[in-house]
Amino acid sequence: MSKGTLGVVSPGDMGHVVGSVIANKGYRVITFLDGRSDVTRRRAERSNMEDVGSLENLIREADVVLSILPPEIALDFAGEAADFMRDLGASPLFSDCNAISPETTLKIDTLMKNAGSSFVKVGIIGPPPRRGVTTKFYASGPHTGQLAFLDGDGISYRPLGDEITRAAALKMCYAGLTKGTMTLQTSVLTVGELLGVSDELQAEFSDSQKFHWDLMNKRVPFYAADAGRWAGEMDEISKTFMDAGVSGNLHRGAAEVFRLLDASPLGAETRETLNQDRTLDQAINIYADTVRTIKGPKKDS
């Protein structure tokens, strides 16, 4: 497409960086910040994203809408956007870039068809794009060519064909391993602390599971900052697995683990405010204390 206007909703951890990349390509990037936090407003300003005040105005002005949201609100947002498209007679291309199941993707596809808008499903794999780090945008649907301009400057745009659910399926399977592993690592360490064998368990991991041990030390102390939105992603993965005929219980449990981390004192942190000096032991002690608080005191037998 020629240089035009892109709506990015919303300027969160991923969205504001993607918005900045697109703005640096010479596009006008818009969002709406009504009711959003000061942190979100600062992100948008830092990324040269223009506040147009409302979703209605965004739909009216945008040539393309990128939905980058927590997965549990992706479908409702698409429905609101489709309603405004019909009311305004507007038909921006709509791209859902969220961690949602193929089933949820099909529901959004129907919404956009009924609204007269083209739809591209994108599955994002990787951290927000930055110097030296490439973020992959796997895309599917018959209109993927209309988003080819996203490619470059830290974004690798990878079309997967015309079948609309392919990008969602890939994202669900990939995150089923990566984020599923996050919750497994956190769970075993937390239970080891609760059962009084933390020192011995960590020593054994250090000796015989060095790959996992290194990842645990590097990442487990910081998962809580993202755990709230990752829980919804696990729900979508559970649904995907069940629809495919495989048990969804593993990732239903993963969602519960992320909700536990989100309920801990560390769940109030963001990527901007988290304590980078926190150790693995400190984090596990906090997670274990959260479990004890939720369970309550032991009853006398």
Secondary structure by P-SEA (a helix, b strand, c coil): ccbbbbbbccccccaaaaaaaaaaaccbbbbbbccccaaaaaaaaaacbbbcccaaaaaacccbbbbbccccaaaaaaaaaaaaaaaaccccbbbbcccccaaaaaaaaaaaaaacbbbbbbbbccccccccbbbbbcccccccccccccccccbbbbbcccccaaaaaaaaaaaacaaaaaaaaaaaaaaaaaacaaaaaaaaaacccaaaaaaaaacccccccaaaaaaaaaaaaaaaaaaacccaaaaaaaaaaaaaaaaccccccccccccccccaaaaaaaaaaaaaaaacccccc
